[in-house]
């Protein structure tokens, strides 16, 4: 079963996967709507989260880490498909959406706290 996808208002997290250990059918991949992504950037974020999902589902990384399995798979995908999937993305270089406001950023911090827990 494929994960569900949702958009968030979080500035601090571009992509996030949540896999309930007792019900993998309720897996959710979240993508922040606060940035004006290029197609290449969005592809990299989606593939990053899908690597976590795949490694979890096949039992090779049930903690969704950026360990050896993740790095190897990202490197293979990058070389085969011309992507740039990384462990972490420096968001200081990301272009904010045109309707960005500091108020959105303040409230997105609360959303980020949910992801951190």
N, C-alpha and C positions, 0 to 999 in steps of 0.2 A: 504494500500500500504506500502511496506517495504521501509525503507530509503536506499539511495545510500551509498556506502562505498568508502572512498578514503584514500590513504596514504599521510602523510605529512612528511616534513623534520624537524619538530619542536622538539627541545629538552625539552622545558619547559612544554609542554602539551602532555600527553600520549594519551588521548582521548578527543574528543570534539563533541558535537552535535549542529547542526545549523538547526533550524526549522523556516522557514519563516512564519510569522503569517498569511500572505495572501495566502500561497500556501504550505500546508503541504505535497503535493506530491513531493516537491523539498527538502525534509529533507536530510541532509548529516551527516553521522557519520565519523569523521576523526580519524585515528590512526597514531601515529608517527612511522616511519620506522627506527628511530635512535637507537632503543634498541633491544637487543637479548632476546626476551621474552621467558619464558617457556610457555608451553601450559596453565598452571594454571593462570599465570599472564595475558595472552591474554584473556582467558575466563573471568576473573574478570573485565578487562577493557571493553570488549564488553558488558557484562551484565550490568555494571554500566551505560553505554550510553543507552542501551535498556530500562532500568528502567526509565530514563528521558523521552525517547520517549513514552513509554506506559503511564506514568502519564500525559504527555502533551495531548496525543490523547484521553484519557478518561476524560479530563478536571479536573483532581485532582491536577495538578500542572502545570499551563501554563507558569510559569517563569523558569522552569527547575532548581529548587533549591535543596539543600540537606536538606530539612526540614523533618518534622515528617513523611510524606508519603514516602519519599525516604528512610529514615532510617528504617522504618517498613518493607518495601518491601525488602530491602537489607538484613535485619536480617532474614526474612523468607526464602529467597532464599539461604542465606549462610547456614542456619541450614538444609534445605532440600537437598541441592546439594553439600555440602562440599566446598563451595566457600568462598572467602574472599573479597567480594565487600565492599569497604569503600567509605567514602565521598571524601577523598583525598589520593593520593599515594605518599610516600616519594621516590622521584626519585633518591636520593643519593645512594640507595641500588640497583638500576637497573643496569644491565650489558649492556654497550654500544656495539653496533655492532663492529665487528673486523675492519671494514673499516672506523671507526670514525676518523674525523679530526677536529681540532680546527677551521678551516675555515668553515666547515659545521655548527658548533655551532654558529659562529658569524652571518652567514646568516640566521640561523633559528630564531634568535632573531627578525628579520624583520617579519617573518611569525607569530611569537608569538604576535607581535604588532597588526596584523590583527585580531587574535582571541580575543584580549583584547578589541577591539572596537566594 
